[in-house]
Every structure is written in structure tokens, then in C-alpha cells.
């Protein structure tokens, strides 16, 4: 009976929460009078980064530049934090990738470019005792571990590169003997001759050890031959989620974006792509696979969205999707949507609270993006984001780059919590973020300063290979924000093509069929409780079952 009740915990049509920003850290250049917060000045974010948030609210991010001249990692929780790790002197080219963090306090990140090859690999530490760092070098032969994810079960998923050969999706788990074992879920044909994939793009991973990613099945021509699948670590067959119209004429997807998709624990997938309008133009589209059908969550020119930006979306177990896009007034914003309602989390020029008092989300140069990287969302609906700050009345004074957790709150419904997680009404966790690099030329959006191409999660700066699709052109860098690393010798964003003013071939950023509109939401049962997930009812149902069992036992006695 209890197992029957647990099956009801599948995601329902989620309620979109309201948000309040909570400052976690503020980075700034040395010498700026405004200083920094929860980190010393001179510790700067990379041009490309993710902001992972664990289920219990632990946050970590990469510091690409430090006063010591080596990259590091920041960690914190509930508005308190500090730099927890600085890479030792492993050579001038040694770099850390974006970290992953879980509720155990584990932090994992890739290191590449070390002078001694044995110092390259996945570095794993725990915040309770960060000094013992374990270096994991699997699968055998791997030279790069990009788009690294660390899930709540302690598994690590990434795209492994085998130097001079090709790439593969890999999941690494710790065995009972303390060693780490890697399982390859999908490979390029150069790695495994039986594979159908010529190229694999940046993947994502959920807490079940499943990975989702896009692969090229054949060279592109006037059409693209790509598919998006969920791959299982237990060896069971993968599941096809969507494919381009080059493989299925009825598909709304013309091309997938080079930035990674998002995958939750219920098998729902959110992804960016390109659709074709009736006139043959490219239309950026954000889709969500809900387990049975493909729904349009957002699209260029629909509603308040003028233009989607090519940064990876994220999705939580309630089906809420977070993404970046320009609004109708051409202001950048971070949004959350359940596929029916779309709400802003933060918008350019918003006045927010900071350690310096009221501040404005702004840049000294209007063309510079005010947001950095990708937003992430956790199970409770909290969102991580980073934004440039300035005084409310003077955008020429730089206050650096602030890292926020946008705390979610849900209205009370019928005396319940109104919380999709069955919680107390304030929500969420965050996922992985990604850099301002993934902007797609089709959309004409400007890229963040110094952003790295295919800002896949876990990918490092110049030392890491960008997620460039075959034949993609590099992006021109923009002037960096005050609190971010200058665009000094980073590898071009292979995932984005310059906006030449003519409609470019859709970069790995694909878009969907223009004109597709989201299907209607599931019918309302009339109970007035459709905004609450069945998970919220689970404790009460289990309690009722226990009372029933106990009562019967007493009666029998």
C-alpha cells in the first residue's frame, strides 16, 4: 500500500513561486573602493561558470582568478561562505573547471593543464575537512572531464575526452573498496566503432545517475541529423526524447542548441533549440519533454519574451524551468516557467538588497550583459544567479559581480503549504549554471565578456575544450564585467557564431518550429489544489496508512 502511495509522487503541474534575492557573495577587482563580500577582492569569477546548489542549499562556484594567480573554489550556505580551495602550483596552464556540490558537502571539479599529467583529473574534497583531496583519473585514457556534474548520490557525470580520439559520456561511482569505477553511457564513433554518433555535445545528469545529451548522427547539410536521448548507467536501453526534422519530418526541432539540456529525476527534459518559421527564419525555442509529449515553454516573440539567450536551462522535479531571455523592452532577465505561467526572477535595472545597501542590477556599459552564466533551480524552487551591481543612481561606479540565491515562496493553498515539495513555503535548490558564453548568433544576442563557448557545466576556462560542434566559428569576446575575469586568452566559444547581420546557420543552439504554442495544462480537478504537488500530500497519506495498520493490529490483539 505504501508503495502504491509513493507512485503518486510524480510531478504535477507546478505552481510558479515568487522570489526574494539573498546575497551570497560579491566579487570585485582589487582597488575598487566598493570592496567585496564573503571573499577578498581580487578573487574573480570566470567568464564561463555554473552556480550549483545542493538540495540543502550549499553553493559552490569557481574563482578563475585569485590574488595568488591560481584558480580556486568558493563554498557557502545561507548567505555565509568563503574561498575553500586554491589550486596548488601545478604549472602556468593548470586550471580548475566549474565545481559540483551535494548535500553531503562533497565538492568535485576537473583540473586540466597541469605540468604533470598525473595531477590532472577530477578533484574531490569535502567541506568538513577540505585538505585531503582525492584525484580521480577514470576512465582510463581520459585527458579531459568537461561538463562535470556531482549528484546527491555522490556520482559524477561528465563528457570524457580521450586525447586524439574522441569523447564519451561517463558516470563515475565509488566502489565498496574505495576505488572509483567509470561506466561509459554513450561514445563517439571514433571511440567505439559501433556507436552511431559522430559528435556528442555537453550532457547533464540527474540524481539517479542518468545522463541526457545530444549527438550528431551525420554531417549537417540543409538539415541537421541530431537526437536527444536519456542514457542509463544500469545498461538498460536509452530513451529517445526528441530528434531534428532531418531525421523525423514531423519534428518541430530544426537544430538542437550546443548548450546542454536539463534533466530531472522524473525523466522530464528541458532544452533549447531552433525552429523554422513558415518564412524559413530561425526561431529560438525552449521545450520541455514532460514524459509523454513535447511542450513549448518559451519562444522568441511570444508573450513577454522578445529573445531567448543561449544559456542552458535548468529544471527541477516539479517541472519548473529556469532560463535567461530578453524581455519586450530589450532588458535581460532570468525567468521561471511551468509551461503555462512565466514569471521573472530578476531583471536588468532591478533594485535589490546588497551588503552596500540598495543596489541596481546594471553595467557601466549598456552592451555588457548584466547577468553572468546560467541560472539553476533546485527541488524547492530556489534559483541561483549572478549579476553585475552598481549604485542605484550611478551605473558608472562598479560594485562587482554578486552571486544570489533567489528564495522561492509559495502562497498558502487551502490551509496547506502550497509548496511543490511539501515544505514550508520557502523554497529551492539550484542546479548547474553555465556561462555567458553560450549565446547563439542566430538570436543576435551579445555574449558575456570572456565567456567560453558551450559553457557546459563543469567546463573550465582556456584550458578546457569548448563544446564546439563541427565547423562552428569562434565568438568575439566582449569587455568583461568588473567582478569577472578579463577575456584574456580564453578559447573562443565554439558553440556560438558571430552575428553577421544575416541569418546564420543555427549554431549548436538549435531552435524549434516557429509558431508552436504550449499545449493546455492538465485539466483542473476542481479541488482547488492543482498548484500543490502530490508530494505535499504524501506525508499525510502515509500517516493515515500507519494509523490504519496500527488500528487493525490493536483490533486483532
PAGU-769734 format. One line per 5 residues: number of its first residue (from 1); their letters; for each residue y, x, z of C-alpha. Coordinates in nm, 4 decimals. Each point is the difference from the previous one (the first is absolute). Example, Ala and Ser with C-alpha at 12.3 -4.5 7.8 and 13.67 -1.06 7.14 Angstrom:
<sites>
1> AS> -0.4500 1.2300 0.7800; 0.3440 0.1370 -0.0660
</sites>
This chain:
<sites>
1> XXXXX> 0.0000 0.0000 0.0000; 0.2371 0.2824 0.0875; -0.0688 0.1648 -0.3359; 0.0784 -0.3279 -0.1724; 0.3358 -0.0094 0.1747
6> XXXXX> 0.0757 0.3587 -0.0997; -0.0338 -0.0914 -0.3654; 0.3102 -0.2146 0.0449; 0.2073 0.3127 0.0571; 0.0656 0.0438 -0.3711
11> XXXXX> 0.3697 0.0244 -0.0918; 0.1947 -0.3223 -0.0333; 0.3245 -0.0605 -0.1842; 0.2145 0.2261 0.2215; 0.3362 -0.0885 0.1432
16> XXXXX> 0.2808 0.2384 -0.0941; 0.1538 0.1386 0.3209; 0.3582 0.0854 0.0853; 0.0868 0.3625 0.0700; 0.2001 0.2095 0.2442
21> XXXXX> 0.0408 0.3716 -0.0708; -0.0899 0.2482 0.2747; 0.1064 0.3639 -0.0501; -0.2804 0.2555 0.0394; 0.1648 0.3212 -0.1194
26> XXXXX> 0.3013 0.1238 -0.1962; -0.0108 0.3243 -0.1968; 0.3086 0.1947 -0.1004; 0.1157 0.3293 -0.1416; 0.0952 0.2765 0.2385
31> XXXXX> 0.3747 0.0082 0.0511; 0.0639 -0.3711 -0.0537; 0.2106 -0.1252 0.2896; -0.2061 -0.3191 0.0291; -0.3073 0.1981 0.1101
36> XXXXX> -0.3520 -0.1455 0.0000; -0.2174 -0.2211 0.2206; -0.3492 0.0677 0.1396; -0.0128 0.3167 -0.2106; 0.2178 0.3105 -0.0234
41> XXXXX> 0.2477 0.0339 -0.2908; -0.1406 0.1991 -0.2877; -0.3347 -0.1821 0.0042; 0.0117 -0.1981 -0.3227; -0.2125 -0.2620 -0.1702
46> XXXXX> -0.1493 0.0819 -0.3371; 0.1158 -0.1617 -0.3183; -0.3405 -0.1677 -0.0136; -0.1550 -0.1360 0.3160; -0.1963 -0.2730 0.1679
51> XXXXX> 0.0573 -0.1507 0.3445; -0.3423 -0.1058 0.1295; -0.0126 -0.2244 0.3068; -0.3173 -0.0495 0.2010; -0.1286 -0.3308 0.1353
56> XXXXX> 0.1559 0.0729 0.3414; 0.3334 0.1175 -0.1426; -0.0391 0.3780 -0.0222; 0.2118 0.1481 -0.2784; -0.0213 0.3364 -0.1769
61> XXXXX> 0.1821 0.1596 -0.2902; 0.0384 0.3331 -0.1739; 0.2912 0.2382 0.0552; 0.0188 0.1936 -0.3241; 0.2684 0.2386 0.1262
66> XXXXX> 0.0342 0.1322 0.3541; 0.2284 0.2649 0.1551; -0.3047 0.2294 0.0035; -0.0301 -0.0320 -0.3768; -0.3447 -0.1629 0.0117
71> XXXXX> -0.0968 -0.3646 -0.0309; -0.1005 -0.2070 0.3012; -0.0984 -0.3422 0.1310; 0.1935 -0.2447 0.2204; -0.1779 -0.2513 0.2252
76> XXXXX> 0.1260 -0.2787 0.2244; -0.0453 -0.3519 0.1332; 0.2325 -0.2793 0.1144; 0.3206 0.1846 -0.0823; -0.0967 0.3267 0.1708
81> XXXXX> -0.1366 0.3022 -0.1839; 0.0381 0.3620 -0.1024; -0.1285 0.2685 -0.2314; -0.3631 0.0548 0.0935; -0.1174 0.2641 -0.2464
86> XXXXX> 0.1454 0.2854 -0.2075; -0.2107 0.1736 -0.2598; -0.0696 0.3641 0.0892; 0.1025 0.2744 -0.2387; -0.2647 -0.0442 -0.2690
91> XXXXX> 0.2079 0.1371 -0.2876; 0.3141 -0.1019 -0.1844; -0.1710 -0.2738 -0.2004; -0.1892 -0.1696 0.2841; 0.0865 -0.3679 0.0341
96> XXXXX> -0.1144 -0.2991 0.2026; -0.0613 -0.3369 -0.1579; 0.1025 -0.3357 0.1403; -0.1970 -0.0802 0.3166; -0.2182 -0.2914 0.0979
101> XXXXX> -0.0156 -0.1256 0.3595; -0.2247 -0.2427 0.1889; -0.0108 -0.1673 0.3409; -0.2180 0.2755 0.1407; 0.2967 0.2339 -0.0356
106> XXXXX> -0.1686 0.1894 -0.2830; 0.2258 0.1515 -0.2647; -0.1342 0.1364 -0.3284; 0.1827 0.1706 -0.2855; -0.0854 0.2281 -0.2897
111> XXXXX> 0.1137 0.3628 -0.0254; 0.0136 0.1782 -0.3350; 0.1545 0.3180 -0.1328; -0.1117 0.2220 0.2891; -0.0419 0.3674 -0.0852
116> XXXXX> -0.3540 -0.0088 0.1371; -0.2040 -0.2734 -0.1689; -0.1919 -0.0610 0.3235; 0.3246 -0.1249 0.1580; 0.0315 -0.2793 -0.2543
121> XXXXX> -0.1625 -0.3332 0.0772; 0.0455 -0.3103 0.2125; 0.1507 0.0760 0.3404; -0.1042 -0.2362 0.2809; 0.1530 -0.0057 0.3473
126> XXXXX> 0.0482 -0.2432 0.2879; 0.3370 -0.0651 0.1615; -0.1474 0.0243 0.3507; -0.0814 0.3688 -0.0610; 0.1464 0.1036 -0.3376
131> XXXXX> -0.0739 0.3733 0.0264; -0.3668 -0.0049 -0.1041; 0.0291 -0.0717 -0.3729; -0.3172 -0.0531 -0.1992; 0.0037 0.1049 -0.3662
136> XXXXX> -0.2259 -0.2142 -0.2190; -0.0953 0.1368 -0.3413; -0.2140 -0.2653 -0.1620; -0.1136 -0.0936 -0.2554; -0.1233 0.3432 -0.0991
141> XXXXX> 0.2109 0.1450 -0.2809; 0.3101 -0.2121 0.0687; 0.3345 0.1798 -0.0262; 0.2340 -0.2926 0.0647; -0.0172 -0.3141 0.2160
146> XXXXX> 0.2731 -0.2355 -0.1207; 0.0840 -0.3592 0.0938; -0.1597 0.0539 0.3403; -0.0725 -0.3016 0.2203; -0.1278 -0.0038 0.3594
151> XXXXX> -0.1365 -0.3371 0.1101; -0.0543 -0.1565 0.3410; -0.3701 0.0936 -0.0147; 0.0909 0.3688 -0.0292; -0.1015 0.0306 -0.3659
156> XXXXX> 0.2113 0.1900 -0.2499; 0.0321 -0.1064 -0.3619; 0.1751 0.1917 -0.2769; -0.0073 0.1128 -0.3595; -0.1698 0.3407 -0.0103
161> XXXXX> 0.0850 0.2454 -0.2743; -0.2588 0.2509 -0.1142; 0.1994 0.2882 -0.1467; -0.0358 0.0244 -0.3750; -0.2366 -0.2983 -0.0106
166> XXXXX> 0.1309 -0.3403 0.1036; 0.0457 -0.2507 0.2816; -0.2036 -0.2368 0.2116; 0.0548 -0.2593 0.2722; -0.1566 0.1189 0.3242
171> XXXXX> -0.0562 -0.1412 0.3489; -0.0632 0.2445 0.2858; -0.1649 -0.1000 0.3287; -0.0992 0.1984 0.3078; -0.3747 0.0272 0.0481
176> XXXXX> -0.1681 -0.0183 0.3456; -0.0316 0.3796 0.0003; 0.3775 0.0383 -0.0305; -0.0018 0.1092 -0.3642; 0.1808 -0.1927 -0.2711
181> XXXXX> -0.1771 -0.1506 -0.2980; 0.1618 -0.1089 -0.3265; -0.1127 -0.2843 -0.2235; 0.1335 -0.0189 -0.3566; 0.0736 -0.3602 -0.0948
186> XXXXX> 0.1278 0.0527 -0.3549; 0.0487 0.3054 -0.2205; 0.1655 0.0956 -0.3233; -0.2308 0.0714 -0.2922; 0.0726 0.3727 0.0286
191> XXXXX> -0.1534 -0.0050 0.3496; -0.2856 -0.2382 -0.0741; -0.1052 -0.0361 -0.3621; -0.1336 -0.3508 0.0682; 0.3398 -0.1271 0.1210
196> XXXXX> 0.2004 -0.2353 -0.2244; 0.3376 0.1369 0.1218; 0.2149 0.2480 -0.1862; 0.2643 -0.0010 0.2741; 0.0221 -0.1385 0.3537
201> XXXXX> 0.3344 -0.0960 0.1540; 0.0965 0.0145 0.3672; -0.2320 -0.2165 0.2133; 0.0359 -0.1886 0.3262; -0.2472 -0.0696 0.2830
206> XXXXX> -0.0574 -0.2681 0.2658; -0.1588 0.0133 0.3471; -0.3449 -0.0778 -0.1461; -0.0067 0.3226 -0.2001; 0.0508 -0.1805 -0.3307
211> XXXXX> 0.2322 0.1546 -0.2568; 0.1949 -0.1680 -0.2800; 0.1344 0.1812 -0.3035; 0.0803 -0.0169 -0.3692; -0.1795 0.1992 -0.2675
216> XXXXX> 0.0617 0.0686 -0.3693; -0.3106 -0.0843 -0.2024; 0.1331 0.1185 -0.3370; 0.3137 0.1595 -0.1446; 0.2964 -0.2340 -0.0345
221> XXXXX> 0.1275 -0.1153 -0.3374; 0.1972 -0.3183 -0.0504; -0.2080 -0.1343 0.2891; -0.1219 0.1502 0.3271; -0.3631 0.0046 0.1051
226> XXXXX> 0.0081 -0.0021 0.3783; -0.1707 -0.1775 0.2843; 0.0565 -0.0436 0.3732; -0.3070 0.0009 0.2230; -0.1002 0.0017 0.3671
231> XXXXX> -0.2568 0.2713 0.0683; -0.2421 -0.0140 0.2944; -0.1070 0.2990 0.2083; -0.3426 -0.1527 0.0713; -0.1104 0.0405 -0.3591
236> XXXXX> 0.0115 -0.3682 -0.0928; 0.1497 -0.0828 -0.3412; 0.3776 0.0102 -0.0386; 0.1953 -0.3183 -0.0643; 0.2256 -0.0517 -0.3005
241> XXXXX> 0.3353 -0.1450 0.1111; 0.2084 0.0083 -0.3184; 0.0170 0.1735 -0.3362; 0.2575 0.0421 -0.2719; 0.0200 -0.2259 -0.3001
246> XXXXX> -0.1291 0.2909 -0.2108; -0.3371 -0.0713 0.1634; 0.0401 -0.3727 0.0577; 0.2300 -0.1872 -0.2367; 0.0728 -0.2757 0.2528
251> XXXXX> 0.1186 0.2429 0.2689; 0.3698 -0.0177 0.0941; -0.0002 0.3756 0.0747; 0.1301 0.2178 -0.2825; -0.0108 0.3189 0.2073
256> XXXXX> -0.0549 0.0929 0.3656; 0.2571 0.2000 0.1921; -0.0789 0.3616 0.0815; 0.0782 -0.0655 0.3647; -0.2969 -0.1016 0.2116
261> XXXXX> -0.0964 -0.3600 0.0726; -0.0285 -0.1455 0.3519; -0.3275 -0.1236 0.1521; -0.0598 -0.1956 0.3207; -0.3181 -0.0556 0.2007
266> XXXXX> -0.0704 -0.3353 -0.1681; -0.0143 0.1498 -0.3493; 0.3427 -0.1261 -0.1049; 0.1848 0.2402 -0.2291; 0.3718 0.0253 -0.0836
271> XXXXX> 0.1096 0.2114 -0.2948; 0.2866 0.0660 -0.2389; -0.0322 -0.0175 -0.3744; 0.1662 -0.0840 -0.3281; -0.0217 -0.3312 -0.1773
276> XXXXX> 0.1217 -0.0749 -0.3505; 0.2482 -0.2769 -0.0619; -0.0248 -0.2317 -0.3002; 0.2584 0.2254 -0.1656; -0.2142 0.3084 0.0605
281> XXXXX> 0.2122 0.1559 0.2751; -0.1416 0.1484 0.3177; 0.0315 -0.1992 0.3204; -0.0803 0.1641 0.3319; -0.2246 -0.2212 0.2094
286> XXXXX> -0.1534 0.0133 0.3464; -0.3378 -0.1738 0.0229; -0.2354 -0.0880 0.2805; -0.3717 -0.0531 -0.0403; -0.0887 -0.2494 0.2728
291> XXXXX> -0.3765 0.0286 -0.0378; -0.0446 -0.2551 -0.2755; 0.3064 0.0067 -0.2234; 0.3023 0.2088 -0.0970; 0.3379 -0.1285 0.1214
296> XXXXX> 0.3496 0.1181 -0.0868; 0.1863 0.0992 0.3167; 0.3225 0.1258 -0.1614; 0.1265 0.0739 -0.3486; 0.3137 0.1361 -0.1629
301> XXXXX> 0.2554 -0.2773 -0.0423; -0.1761 -0.2576 0.2161; 0.1754 -0.1507 0.3019; 0.2080 0.2517 0.1958; -0.1788 0.2969 -0.1605
306> XXXXX> 0.1912 0.1674 -0.2815; -0.2249 0.3017 -0.0395; -0.3043 0.1331 0.1840; -0.0035 0.3679 0.0897; -0.3081 0.2081 -0.0696
311> XXXXX> -0.1095 0.0823 0.3514; -0.3401 -0.0958 0.1340; -0.0156 -0.3401 0.1681; -0.1939 -0.0545 0.3215; -0.1999 -0.2992 0.1235
316> XXXXX> -0.1277 -0.1019 0.3431; -0.2983 -0.2124 0.0975; 0.2088 -0.3168 -0.0008; 0.0808 0.0570 -0.3680; 0.3646 0.0940 0.0570
321> XXXXX> 0.1236 0.2427 -0.2647; 0.2916 0.2418 0.0502; 0.1804 0.1578 -0.2950; 0.3315 0.1406 -0.1245; 0.2247 -0.1653 -0.2590
326> XXXXX> 0.3612 -0.0491 -0.1091; 0.1491 -0.3403 0.0804; 0.2102 -0.2166 -0.2298; 0.3145 0.1877 0.1107; -0.1644 0.3320 -0.1001
331> XXXXX> -0.0450 0.1071 0.3626; -0.3181 0.1756 0.1048; -0.2073 -0.1812 0.2601; -0.3361 -0.0021 0.1751; -0.1798 -0.3346 -0.0219
336> XXXXX> -0.3021 -0.1765 0.1476; -0.1764 -0.2872 -0.1765; -0.3028 -0.2204 0.0547; -0.0047 -0.0909 -0.3696; 0.1935 -0.3178 0.0649
341> XXXXX> 0.2996 0.1030 0.2106; 0.1807 0.3334 -0.0355; 0.2259 0.1358 0.2741; 0.2155 0.3099 0.0351; -0.0835 0.2544 0.2655
346> XXXXX> 0.3083 0.2162 -0.0649; 0.2608 0.0207 -0.2757; 0.2465 0.2631 -0.1150; 0.3306 -0.0260 0.1979; -0.1647 -0.1822 0.2930
351> XXXXX> 0.1550 0.0799 0.3385; -0.2748 0.1148 0.2366; -0.0282 0.1447 0.3496; -0.0349 0.3762 0.0387; 0.0291 0.2676 0.2686
356> XXXXX> 0.3625 0.0435 -0.1147; 0.0792 -0.3702 0.0296; 0.0360 -0.2414 -0.2920; -0.0855 0.1712 -0.3303; -0.0166 -0.1006 -0.3620
361> XXXXX> -0.2946 0.0583 -0.2325; 0.1876 0.1955 -0.2618; 0.0444 0.3197 -0.1998; 0.3091 0.2042 -0.0760; -0.0823 -0.0230 -0.3714
366> XXXXX> -0.0664 -0.3550 -0.1238; -0.2665 0.1170 -0.2461; -0.2056 0.1629 0.2764; -0.2785 -0.2275 0.1272; 0.0616 -0.1153 0.3570
371> XXXXX> -0.3702 -0.0427 0.0772; -0.2516 0.2831 -0.0004; -0.3692 -0.0226 -0.0712; -0.2103 -0.3118 0.0189; -0.0033 -0.2666 0.2639
376> XXXXX> -0.3209 -0.0728 0.1917; -0.1234 -0.3004 0.1943; -0.2593 -0.0209 0.2772; -0.2295 -0.2754 0.1208; 0.2687 -0.1578 0.2173
381> XXXXX> 0.2547 0.0028 -0.2815; 0.2233 0.2843 0.1232; 0.1492 0.2029 -0.2832; 0.0956 0.3679 -0.0183; 0.2875 0.1121 -0.2189
386> XXXXX> 0.2496 0.2864 -0.0303; 0.3644 -0.0333 -0.1027; 0.3171 0.2043 -0.0254; 0.2619 -0.0810 0.2645; 0.3795 0.0210 0.0113
391> XXXXX> 0.2732 -0.1362 0.2271; 0.0747 -0.3669 -0.0720; 0.3436 0.0816 -0.1445; -0.0504 0.3384 -0.1660; -0.2810 0.0639 -0.2472
396> XXXXX> 0.1234 0.3570 -0.0555; -0.1168 0.1063 0.3460; -0.3720 0.0653 0.0052; -0.2093 -0.0927 0.3016; -0.3218 0.1206 -0.1574
401> XXXXX> -0.3196 -0.1922 -0.0642; -0.1308 -0.2471 0.2570; -0.3624 -0.1014 0.0440; -0.0397 -0.3585 0.1232; -0.2743 -0.2333 0.1047
406> XXXXX> 0.1028 -0.3519 -0.0950; -0.1515 -0.2124 0.2775; -0.1366 -0.3322 -0.1179; 0.0463 -0.3222 0.1923; -0.1467 -0.3403 -0.0733
411> XXXXX> 0.1310 -0.3368 0.1154; -0.2128 -0.1939 0.2464; -0.2120 -0.2651 -0.1688; -0.1424 -0.2994 0.1889; 0.0083 0.1913 0.3251
416> XXXXX> -0.1996 0.2849 -0.1543; 0.1056 0.3519 -0.0721; 0.0732 -0.0424 -0.3695; -0.1309 0.3511 -0.0355; -0.2432 0.0635 -0.2832
421> XXXXX> -0.1831 0.2418 0.2244; -0.0171 -0.2428 0.2884; 0.2364 0.2241 0.1893; 0.3119 -0.0586 0.1988; 0.2425 -0.0643 -0.2782
426> XXXXX> 0.1350 0.3465 -0.0571; -0.1898 0.1844 -0.2631; -0.1488 0.2659 -0.2070; -0.1229 0.3230 -0.1008; 0.0852 0.1999 -0.2966
431> XXXXX> -0.1912 0.1513 -0.2764; 0.0610 0.2917 -0.2224; 0.3189 0.0707 -0.1656; 0.0935 0.1687 -0.3054; 0.2777 0.1893 -0.1506
436> XXXXX> 0.2996 -0.0952 -0.1971; -0.1598 0.1711 -0.2769; -0.2126 -0.2657 -0.1458; 0.2811 -0.1785 -0.1775; -0.0953 -0.1083 -0.3465
441> XXXXX> 0.2209 0.0672 -0.2958; -0.0776 -0.3372 -0.1471; 0.1898 -0.1577 0.2795; 0.2875 0.2361 -0.0430; 0.0112 0.0550 0.3727
446> XXXXX> 0.1314 0.3297 0.1244; -0.2308 0.2211 0.1870; 0.0580 0.1247 0.3486; 0.1351 0.3452 0.0279; -0.2636 0.2571 -0.0216
451> XXXXX> -0.2734 -0.2541 -0.0084; -0.3376 0.1048 -0.1142; -0.1789 -0.1752 -0.2793; -0.2686 -0.2427 0.0889; 0.1077 0.0071 0.3552
456> XXXXX> -0.3504 -0.0733 0.1036; -0.0583 -0.0078 0.3693; -0.0908 0.3268 0.1442; 0.1258 0.1998 -0.2936; 0.2092 0.2984 0.0842
461> XXXXX> 0.3023 0.1459 -0.1629; 0.0010 0.2592 -0.2651; -0.3301 0.1431 0.1036; -0.1886 -0.3192 -0.0770; -0.0924 -0.1370 -0.3357
466> XXXXX> 0.1931 -0.3106 -0.0985; -0.1861 -0.3095 -0.1094; 0.0954 0.0342 -0.3569; -0.1814 -0.1970 -0.2538; -0.0950 0.1718 -0.3210
471> XXXXX> 0.3007 0.0739 -0.2154; 0.2627 -0.1113 0.2486; 0.3366 0.1681 0.0079; 0.1730 0.1470 0.3032; 0.2823 -0.1723 0.1777
476> XXXXX> 0.3434 0.1479 0.0471; 0.0822 0.0383 0.3664; 0.3001 -0.1533 0.1731; 0.2238 0.1369 0.2665; -0.1831 -0.0153 0.3337
481> XXXXX> 0.1041 -0.1935 0.3029; 0.1473 0.1832 0.2949; -0.3074 -0.0385 0.2089; -0.2478 0.0793 -0.2740; -0.1151 0.3163 -0.1625
486> XXXXX> 0.2092 0.1150 -0.2944; -0.1728 -0.0266 -0.3350; -0.0714 0.3642 -0.0201; -0.2973 0.1037 -0.2102; -0.2176 -0.3042 0.0446
491> XXXXX> -0.2408 -0.0948 -0.2686; 0.1381 -0.2660 -0.2297; -0.1090 -0.3551 0.0554; -0.2738 -0.0229 -0.2430; -0.0292 -0.3630 0.0648
496> XXXXX> 0.3451 -0.0896 -0.1255; 0.1684 0.0378 -0.3331; 0.3731 0.0388 -0.0434; 0.1865 -0.3164 -0.0917; 0.1216 0.0851 -0.3419
501> XXXXX> 0.1678 -0.3279 -0.0572; -0.2710 -0.1236 -0.2267; -0.3005 -0.1746 0.1282; -0.2396 0.2812 0.0901; -0.3690 -0.0237 0.0033
506> XXXXX> -0.0909 -0.1367 0.3384; -0.0649 0.2898 0.2237; -0.2903 -0.0076 0.2245; 0.2126 -0.2687 0.1327; -0.1405 -0.2960 -0.1661
511> XXXXX> 0.1276 -0.3474 -0.0006; -0.1417 -0.3332 -0.0523; 0.0329 -0.2846 -0.2408; 0.3480 -0.1209 0.0065; 0.0480 -0.3560 0.0825
516> XXXXX> -0.2973 -0.0254 0.2286; 0.0870 -0.1964 0.3070; -0.1723 -0.0127 0.3347; -0.2542 -0.2759 0.0361; 0.0717 -0.2582 0.2662
521> XXXXX> -0.1047 0.0821 0.3550; -0.3140 -0.1466 0.1500; 0.0442 -0.3668 0.0852; 0.1393 -0.0825 0.3421; -0.2613 -0.1611 0.2171
526> XXXXX> 0.2675 -0.2116 0.1640; -0.0587 0.1527 0.3430; 0.3340 0.1774 0.0014; -0.1723 0.3296 0.0778; -0.0385 0.1579 -0.3416
531> XXXXX> 0.2257 0.2884 0.1002; -0.2496 0.1214 0.2572; -0.3026 0.2028 -0.0985; -0.3427 -0.1234 0.1099; -0.0119 0.3242 0.1953
536> XXXXX> 0.2538 -0.1509 0.2380; -0.2483 -0.2763 0.0851; -0.2945 0.2342 0.0410; 0.0430 0.0802 0.3727; 0.0189 -0.3719 0.0880
541> XXXXX> -0.3038 -0.0875 -0.2097; -0.2026 0.2803 0.1553; 0.1114 -0.1078 0.3476; -0.1133 -0.3545 -0.0750; -0.3364 0.1247 -0.1179
546> XXXXX> -0.0450 0.2050 0.3158; 0.0831 -0.2990 0.2196; -0.2510 -0.2072 -0.1952; -0.2730 0.2619 0.0434; 0.0720 0.0462 0.3715
551> XXXXX> 0.0065 -0.3753 0.0543; -0.3380 -0.0410 -0.1655; -0.1483 0.2808 0.2047; 0.1219 -0.1617 0.3216; -0.1365 -0.3353 -0.1076
556> XX> -0.3377 0.1547 -0.0802; -0.0023 0.1750 0.3363
</sites>
